[in-house]
């Protein structure tokens, strides 16, 4: 950064961040684009109106892979061409130098003619392919700008704090649909058989929310809200958008009232994109989705698909206010967008679908996911310092989304939901069309509640990790001590200096005391009746609780005094504390066995998760031990599976359907003969042509069971399921089949699963699906890592490190191992390779392996003894 009146250079180092210099700021963009599906190139012109902040001879903008054709700068009635240009690939900027000084307080306009490439990396302005009903490959052009790929679509000031208005014009074949954030202002036919579609001016918004789409699209429309809502899809599948269109209408109306701020755009379009790297993207007024996260076929899809679509749609629509209307000033505030949208999707889901009991499932879903990642040394604070572009994609993870939403849930319970939402309304009104930092949200919540929210919450957003609260019973008193929790059980003194504000949520027979808090290392509280108590009622506090073994056993038998969230959360805590050595694994296993009379789906779901985690850690232990875990799995789940059955009836509640699917699958994975036989029978009918032989709710477990128990480890079954992937009726069916393929332990099937990942059969966005199944068994885990090493260069090419997918694939391909030896092997492979774009994912994967290795080393004998004592293994085979 230079001193004086002249500001030059491509970036400004502000707070350690690489940002544009700030000598000029954009106020408006007028962009025209003409994509070609023959050359996959597009011609573009953008005129950017600038406010000149200080005397300058340079203008710098962001760009990647853009070919600049012509540049001119106009101000004070004259036009100027640059005398020099400097392109910096590292900072993704180009700086133009002009001969004359551009005076401060001047209004200028920068016009750039350029050419771009419709890439196939799902970033910027890119091409997405699909097959039409005749099997022909077709293309559409679409966008994904978040976080920093607007610069890949056009030269721009690509920072969230540099908001501007936009006029967009798209030129395309007259038979194609053109969409952008706003509604159409004018459409006119051109002489060459094309048309020009101009859209109305947008509100001020960040570049990452810009969107435009050109393609052969069809739509369904819902007009129950005050602005039209359309769901677009490729021809023939648009009718599957009816559920999402109706849900969007109800959700926008609900958010209008909840936020007391009307949705400000004239329409809402939601589009199913065949190639899409994330789940969805909240572009203002033009939300894009993976096909399976928008289109719903109630005849062929499972209930969990409907729940997933509802969650994603309501998440993206919450962003229209929280993120789009009010935006974080830089990417370390990402959690303000994602944490709130996640919380809001659960809040609205609870209002819309009370039968789903979403706050119960929250404990085993978002909350569990947050505590899982944040229990690793390689986690990061919610407000993670971001300096370089390459670091941004890696924070789109469970911390920003799930821990962010969990601390919002914690503070909403502490303040009360009504007070919390009043604070949100004040925040939105004050900062509409602007940018904020975390402290602005805390200030609004403090204003609404009269409490010092920031002093309570700053620790939660700025510090890594969370505590475990150790409970010591002293008659009618409880002595509580907080310490940093790590899954690897090796907390160093310098890592245990944070003292978190703890919202105790003490449950007793007389109710819940929500107002009890402490911020010190330890504290003592008095109980009226020490016979029964539980900390962290409903598990709204972000911490683990370590009870004395006798108390944990009592709580395990006190189902009538505990909520469903309490019972599931107890299991989650017990599992995490066994993993990290605070408790013996045998104690966790006893707790699981003691739940045989449990009736609630969410608790059984957590039981399945605990067994799954143990099996994953013991994956490479003697087969007899692994077989013993399957026997336990069978004994726990088969009785309830047989009791409630696996026939799905119209009168079944949604929760009962979920319980039937869960117990059927778990009993089958444990080898229950009746369930395995039923799965094989259903699968045979399906293979013989009865497409409805398998209820959608148990399609996945049936696939897994027949691959596990079929002849020769599912050799023939693999081919049948692979055919479903190739020719299934819906994307949901095809994806379900693709995810299942890796479950076969047959060596030939493992190789076939790996082969389809890179031979063009599987889209890059879906590579993670078949390989994730391979982690279910030791043979697949080892084969997957060998394949990763052999094909590393190809993977990097298909999944560029600058994008988000490579980190996920690295985690999947490495994370299945369980030993220190495997860590050394993985580290050796990556030591001479650039880890740019996935270093955080790799570190988290290795931490996870360390935790499993330490767990097994510590409790292997304890587990063997327990399995032997319960009759699940014999001493001779151990």
N, C-alpha and C positions, 0 to 999 in steps of 0.2 A: 504494500500500500504506500503510495507516494504522498508527499506533503505538498502544500501550495494549492494553486487554483486548478492545476491539471491533474486529472485522475486517469492513470493508465494502467495497463496490465489486464490480464484475463480474469483474475480472481482476487478477492479481498479475503484476507485471513481475519475473520471476526469471530471471537470466542473460540478460536481454533478451527473454525469451519471453513471449508472451501466454498465461498459464495461469490456471486458476481460483484463487481466493484461498487455499485451503488451510486455512480455519478449520474446515471440516467435511470428512470423508472418507467415501465410501460403503463399506459392508461387504457389502451384499446388496440385490438388486433382485427384486421380484415384479411381473411385468408381464403384463397381459391385453390382447389385441388382437383386434378383430373387423373384418376387412376386408370391403368391399362391392365387387363387380364391376359393380354397376349405377351407383353414384355415384363409384366410385374414391376413396372416403374410408374411413377406418377410425376406430373409436372405441377409445380406450385408457385404461387405468388403470395407473399404476406407483406402487408403494410402495418407497421407497429407505430402507433402514436406514443411519443415519449415526453415525459416531463424532465427537463434538464435540471438536475439538482445542484450541480456545481460546474464551473467552467471546465470544458473538456476538449481534448482532441481525439479521444478514442471512444468507441462503443463496442462492448463485448456482449455476446449472446451465447447461449448453449446450443450445441448441435452434435449429433453423432450420425455418421454414414449419410450425410447430406452433401450433394454436389451443388455448390453455389455457382450460379450463372451470371448474376448481375446484382449490384448493390448501389443504392443511392440514398442520400440523406437530404431532406428538405427542411429548411427553417428560414424564417424571415423572408419568404418569397423567393428563395433561390435554392438550386439543387447542387449537391456536392457529391463527388465520387471519392472513395477512399484512395489514399496514396499507397497504402500498405495493408497487408493482412497477416495475422499470425494465428495459426491453429495449434492448440494444445490438446493432444489426445488424452492425456492423463486427467485433466480437469474438464474435458469435453466442452471446450469453449473455442470460439473464434473471435479475435479482436481486430476491428478495423480502425486504422489511423487516418485522420483527416488533416488536411493542410492548415485549415483555419480553425481557430478555437470556437467551439460551440458555446455561446454565452449561457450562464446559469439563468434560471427562471424563464427559459425559452421553451416554447412548444415545438417539437420537431417530429418528423415522421421518417421512419426508416423502411425503405421498400427493398425486398429481397426476392429475386426470382431464383428458383432452385429446382432440382430434381431429386426425388427420393426413390427408395426401393421397397416394394411390398415384401418384406422379409417373411420367413416362415418360423421365426423364433418367438411369436406371440408377444411382441413388444413394439411399441410405437404404432405406426400405421402398417398393418401386416395383412397377409392373406391367410384365409382359412379355407380348407378344402372339405368337400363332402361328396357323397355319391347320390345322384338323383334316383328316382324310382326305376329308371332303366339301367342303372349301374354306371352311368357316365360321371366322371369326376367334374365337379363344378367348384367355383371359387366365389368367395365374397371378400371384400376388403373391410377391415374393422380395426379398432384401436384398443390399446392398453397402455395408458400413459403413466399410471402410478407404479413406482414412485417418481422416477426421473427419466421417463421415456417419451415425454412430449417432444423433447429435443431430438428424438429419433424420427419424429414425424415431420417437424418443421423447425426452423431456427426460432428460438424464443427465449424468454427470461424464465427459466424452468425452476422456480423456487416457489414454495407454497405461500410465502408472504408477499409475492409480487402479483397481486390480483389485478385483473383487468377485465373489461367487457370484450365480447367476441362477436364478429359478423362472419359467418361461415357460408361459403358457396361451394357446392360439389357439382362437377360435370361428369355425366355418366351416360351409358346407353339408356335410351328413353324407356325401355321395358324394365329397367331395374329400379329398386327402391333406394332412395337416399335418405339418411337420417342423421340428425345431429342433436345437440342438447336442447335446442329450441324448436318451436313449430315452424312450418314453412311460411315464408313471407311471399315468395314468388317462384313460380316454376315456368320456364319458357323453353320451347323447342328450338334447337339450333339447326342450321342447314345441313349438318353432317350426320343426321340421324341420332344425335345425342340430345340431351336436355341439360339445362342449367337450373339447379335447385338452390335458391338462397333462403337462408333461415333468419328469423328475427333476432335482434340483438340480445345477447345473454346478459344476465346480471354480472356484477364483478365476481370473478371466480379464479381459483388457482389453475395453473396449467395442467395439473395432473387429473383434473376433472373434465377436460376437453374430450369430446368423443365425436366420431363420425363413422358411418357405415354405408357401404354400397354393396348391394347384392340382390339376388332374386329371393324375395322374402314375402311371406303371407302373414296375416295377423288375425287375432280375435280381439274384440274391443269390449270394454266394460264402461258404462256411463253412470254407475251408481255414485261416484264421487263428482265433485263440481268441475273437475277437468277430465278429459278423456284418458283412459288407460288402455294401452294396447300391448299385447304380447306377440312378438314377431318370432317366426321360426322358418326354417327351410320348407318348401312346398310339401304338403302331405302330413306334416306333424304339428301344424299350428293349433289344431283343435285340442291338443294336450296342454295348451296354455290357459284354459278356462279357469282352472283352480287358482293359478297364480294371479290372473287378472282380477278375479273376484276378491281374493285375499288382499291384493294391493289397494283396491278401492276402500275396503274396510279399514286397512291399516293407515292409509293416508288420512282418512277422516278421524281416526282415533288419535293419531299424532297431532293433527291440527288442533284438536281440543286439549290434548295432554300438554302440549308445548305452548298453547295459547298464542300461536304464531302461524298464520296460514301458509301452507305450501306455496312458494312464490312463483313457480313456473307454470306455463299454460298447458302442459301435458306431461304424461309419464309414459315413456316407452320402455319396455323390458324385452331384451333380445337374447335368444338362445344361440350361442356361438359354438360351432363344432370343434374348433381348436381354441382352448382357453386355459391359461396356466394356473389361475387361482380358482376359487369357487364362484366368485362374482365380483363386479366392480361397480362402485356407486356413482359413476358419471352422472352429473346433475341432469335430471330429466331424461337420460338415456342409459339405463342400467344394463350392463351386459353380464351374462351368466354362462357357466357350463350348461350344456343341454340337460344333464341329469338333475341340476339344481334349480331348474325352472319349469320343465315340462313334466306333467304328472298324468299317468294313465292308471286310473283307479282299478281297472280290470287286471292289470299285469304287475302293478307295483306293490311292494310291501308297505305296511304302515310306517315303518321307519323312514321310507323315502318321502312320504307325505310330511312327516315331522321335519325332516331335513330341509325340504323346500320351504316350508313355513318359516323355519328359523332363518334361512338365508334371505328370503324376500324381506322379512321384517327387519333384519339386520341392515340390509342395503337401504331400505327406505328410511330407517332412523338416521342414516348418514346424510340424507337430504337436508336435515337441520344440523346435526352434530357432525361436522366435518366439511360440509359443503357451504352452508350458510355461515357457520362459524368454524374457522379452520385453525389448526395449530400453526404457530409461526415458523417452526422448523421441525425436522423429522424426529427429534428426540421427544417431541410431544405427540408422537403417533398414537400413544395409548389413549389420548383424549378422544381421538376418532374411534379407534377400534374397541377400547374397553367399554366406552359408553354404548356403542352400537350393539355390542354383545350383550350387555346388561339389558338394554332396551328390548332386544329380540326375545329375551326370556320373560321380561315383565309383560310385554304385549302378548306373547304366547300364552302366558298364564291367564290373561283376561279373555283371550279368544277361545282357548281350548282347555278349560279347567279339567276336563276328563283326562288330560295327559299328565297332570300333576308335575308340571315342569320344574318347580322349585325342588321337588324331591329328586328328580333326575339331575338337576344342576350339581348336586353334591358329588355324584359319580361321574359327571361329565366335565364341565368347565372348571369347577373347583378342583377336582382331582387332577386334571391336566395341568393347571397352574402350579399346584404344589409338587407335582412330579418333576417338572423341568426346573422349578426354582429351588429344589432340593439338591441341585448339582452345583459344584464349585464354579463351573463355567457358565452359569446363568448370568443374568445382567439385571440392573435396576429397571424398574418400569420406565423411568425417564433416563434412557441410556444416552450418554454423550455420543453424538454422531458427527464425525468430522469430514469423512470422504463419501463420495457417491457409492463406492463399492461396499460400504458398511450398511447402507440403508436397507437393502432387501433382507438382510439377515435378522432384522428386528421385527419382521412380520411373523411373530411366533407366539407361543403360548403365554409368554410374559405380557406382551402388549395387549393381546386379546383377552386371555383368560385370567391372568392375575389382575390385569387392569379392571376387568368386570367384577372380579371377586372383591377387590377393595371398595369398589363402588357399591356392591351389595352390602358389604360390611357397614359402610357409612350410612347407607339408606336405612338399614335396620336400626342403627344407633340414633339417627335423627328422626326416623319415621318416614315412610314413603311419601306422604303428603308434603312434609317439609322439604325433603330432598328434591322432589319435583318442582316445588316452588322456587328453590334455588336454581334449578336448571332453567326454568322460565326466565328468571332475572338475568342469568348468564347469556341466554340467547338474545334477549331484547337488547342488552347493553352492547353486545359485540357483533350484531348482525352484519354480514358482509365484510367482517374484519378478521383479524388473526389474534390468537390468544396464547398464553402459556398456562401451565397447570395452576399456578397461583390465582389466576382469574376465576377458575371454577371454584377453588376453595373459598375465595372472597365472596362469591355469590352465595355459596352454601352457608358461610358464616353469617352473612347478611340476613338470610332467610331464617336461620335457626337461633341466632344469638349466641352460638357457641364458637369457640376458637378452633375451627375445623383445620386450618392450615397447620397449626402447631401439632395437631394430632396426626395429620395425614402426610406431612412432608417426608417423614421417615419412611413411610410405606412406599413412596414413589421414588425416592432418591437413593435408598439403600438396597443392596442385593439381599435376597433370601428372606427367611421368616424363622420364627422361633419354635422350639418345642417347650411346652410348659410342663415341668416336673411337679407332680402333686405329692406332698408328704402330709399324711393324716396325723393330726395331733389332738385326739379327742374330738371335741366339737369345732376345732379349728383346722383350716387348710393352709399349709405353707406352700406357696407357689414360687417357682424359680424359672426364669426364662433364659434360654441359651440358643444360639444359632443351631439350626438343624441342617445336617448334610447327610445325604444318602450314603456317602462313602464312609461315614462314621469317623472322620479324622479331622475334626475342626481344630484349627490352630488358634492360640490365644488372640492373635491379631485379627482373626476372622470372627471373633466373638465379642466385639466391642459395642455393637449396635444394641440399643435398648428400644424395643418397639412399644408403641402405645397398644396395650392389649384390651380389647373389648371382651370381657369375660363371658357374658351371656350365661349366667349361672342358672341352671334349671334345678328346682327342688319340687317337692310335692305341692307347694303353694303357688308355683308358676315360674316365670322367667324374670330375672333381674337384669334388664338390658343396660342399666346405668352404671354397672360396676366396671371400673377400668383401673389399670395401673401401668406406669411407665418406668418403673425401677427394675433392678435386677431381680428382686424378690419382694414378696408381700405376704401378709397373713390375713385371711378373712374368717369370719365367724359364721357358723352354720346354726340355724335354729334346730334342725333335725339332721344329725349326721348319718342317719340310716340310709338316706338316698340323696344323691346329688349328681349332677353332671355338668361339666364345663362346656362352653361353646355350644349352647343350645341351637339346634338346627344347622350347625356348622356354618355359621355366617362369619366367624372370625377366621383370619388367615393364619392358623397355627396348628400344630399337632399337640396332643395332650398325652402325657405319660402318667398313667395311674399306677398305683401299687397293684401287683398281680391279683390280690384278693378282691380289690375294688373292680377291676376289669371283669373278673369272673361274675361278680354280683350284677354289674351292668348288663352283661350278656344274658342274664336271666330276668331282666327287668323290662321286657319288651312292652308291657302294658303302661309303663311310665315314660316311655321314650317315643319320640316321633319317628317316622320312617327315616327322615334325614339324620336323626341321631343314631339310629341303628346302623345305617349305611356308613355314616361318618366314623363311627367307632371301629368298624372293620377297616376302613381306609387308614385310620391312624395306626391300628394294630399292625397292619401290613407294612406300613412305612417304617414303623419302629422296629419291627423284626428285621426288615431289610438292613437297617443301619445299626443293629446290635443292641438297641436299648432293651429289647425283649427277645426271648428265645422263639424260634420258629415253631417249636412244638406248642407253645402257648397260643400262637395264632391258629394253628391247626385244631387245637382243642376248642377254640372259640368258634371256628367254622362248623365243627361237628355239633356243637351245642345249638345250632340254628336250624335243626331239622324240622322244627314245627313252624318255621317262618312262612308267612303267606304273601308277603309283599314283593312285587316284581323288582323294585329298586334295590332292596336288600339282597335278593338272589342275584341281581346283576353284579353287585359288589362282591358277593361270594365268588362268582365266576371270574371276576377280575383278579381277586387274590390268588386263586388257584392258577390262573393264567400267568401271573407274575412269578409264582414259585416255579412253575414248569419252565418258564423262559430262563430263569437263573440256573436251573438244574438240567438244562438241555443236553449238556455233554457229559453228564454223570452216568453211572452204569444203567443199562436199560431196565434192570429190575427196579431201580428207584423210580424211574420215569413211569414204568408200568404201575408201580404202587400209587403214584399220584392219579393215574387214570382210574384206578380202582376206587380211590376216595371220591373222585369226581362223579363216578357212576353211583356210588352209594348215597351221595348228597342229592343228586338231581333226579335219579330214576324214580324214586317214590312219588315225587310231586308230578313228574312228567306223566307217569301212569295214572295218577289220580285225576288230573285235569285233561289229559289226552292231547292229541295234536290234530284233531278235526276242528276246523274253524267254522263257526256258525254265525249267521247274521246278527244274532242277539248278543254275541260276545262283546264285552266292553273293550275299548282300545287297550287298556292295561292288561286285561286277560289275554288278549291276542299276543301281546309282547311277552307275557309270562310263558305262554304255551311255546312260542318260538324259542325262547331262551332255554327252557328246561329240556325241550326236545333235542336241541343242538348239544347242550352240555352232557346230557345222558348218552347221546350217541358218540360224542368224542371220548367219553369214558368207556365205551364198548358195550353199553347195554344191548343185549341180544335182541330184545323186542323192538327197540328204536332202530337199530341197525337194519333189521329185517324190513321194517316199514319203509325206511329210506330207500333201500334197494328196490322194493316193490314199486314205490312211486317213481323212482328213476327209470325202471324198466318200462313202465307204461309211457312215461315221457319220451323215452328213446324210441318207442314203437309208434309214436305219432300223436299221442294224447297230450297236446300242448298245455292243457290245464290240469295235468295229473298232480303237479306239485303246487301247493298253495304258495303264493309269492312270499308270505311271511317266513316260510321255512325253506325257501329255494336255496339260500346260501348254506345252511347246515346240511341239507341233503347232498349238495355237491361235495362238501367237505367230507361227509361220512362215506360216500361211495368211493371217493378218491383214496380214503384211508383204509377202507375195508373191502374194496373191490378186488377182483382176481389180479394177482401180480401187482399189488399196490396201485390199482386203478388205471392200468394201461389202456384198456378199452374205454373206460369212463372218461379219461382225459380227452380222447378224440371227440367224444360226443359233446362234452362241455365246450371244447374248442370250437366246434361247429356252431354252438349257440352264440359264442362271441362273434363269429363271422356273420351269422345270419339271423340273430335274434330280432324280435319284432320291435323292440324299443331300445334306446340307449341304456336304460336302467337294466334291462335283461342282459345286454351285451357286457356292460361293466361288471355285473355280478358274476358272470361266467369268467371274465378275464381275471378278476380278483381271486377266484377259486383255483385256477390252474396250478399255482405253485404249491398247493397243499399235498400233492402226490409225492411220495417218497421214492417212487420208481425212478431209477437213474436215467432212463431214456426220457421219461416225462419231464424230469428236471431240466435236461438239456433242451428239450423242445420248448419248454417255457422260457428259457433264457434266449433261445434262438429268435423267437418272435419279437423280442424286445427291440432288436436292432435291424431286422430285415425289412422294415417298412410296413409291416403288418399292424404294429401298434403305434398310435400317435405319440409324439414326444410327451404330450401332456399326461399320458396314461402309463408311461413306463413304470412308474412306482407301483402300479396295481398288481401285475403278475409277480414282481419280485418280492412284494411284501408277504405273499403267501409262503414263499420259500423259507422265511425265517421261523416258520412253525416247527421245523425239524432240523436236526444237526446236519444231515446230508445236504439239505437245501442251503443252509447257512454257509457251509464250506464251499459248495459249488458256486454260490452267488459271489463270494469274495474272489474266488479264482477268476470268474468271468469278469468282475470289475477290473481286476489288474490287467487282464488280457485286453480289454476293450476300453481302457481309460481314455485314450486319445479320441476315440469315437464318441464316447459319452460327453466329453468336454465340448466337442464340436456340435453335437445335437442339443446339449443343454448348456449354453454359454454361461460361464461363471458370473457374468454381470447380471444375469437374471436369477430368479429365485429357485428354480427346480433342482439344480445340481446339488444344493445343500441337502435337500430332502432325500435324494437318491443316495448320496454318500452316507447319510444316517442309516438308511435302510440296509445298505450293502455291508456296513460294518457293525451295526449295533446288535446283531444277533449273538455275537461271541460272548464268552463268559470267563475268560482267563487272562492273567497278566501276560502270558506268552502271546496271545492274539493281539494284545495292545502293542507289544514290541514289534510284531509283524506289520501291523497297520501303520505304525509310526515310521517304520523303515521305508515302507512303500512311498509314503507321502513326503519324506524328508527332502527330496530333491525336486519336488513339484510345487508350483505356485498354488497356494491355498486361498487365493483371492476369491472372495465371494462365498466361501463355504468353511472358512477356518473356525467360525463359531459353532457351526453344525458338527464338524468333526470333533472339536473339543468336547462338546456335550455328549456325543456318541461314546467317546473314550471314557468319559466320566461314568456313564451308565454301565459300561463293561467293568470298570473298576469296582463299582458298587456291587455288581453281581458276583464278581470274583471274591471279594471280601466276605460277602454273605455266605457263599457256599463254603469257603474255607472255614469260616467261623462255626457254621451250624450243620455241616454235612453229617457229623456223627449224631447230633441231636435229632435230625430228621430221620436218619436211618433207624435209630432206636425207636422213634415214634411209629414209623411205618411197620416195623417188626412187631411192636407191642400190639398194634391194632390189627395185625394179621394181613397187611397189604403186601408184605414181602416175607421171604424166608431167609433165615440166617445163612443157609448154604449158598444162596445166589448172591448175597452181598459180600 
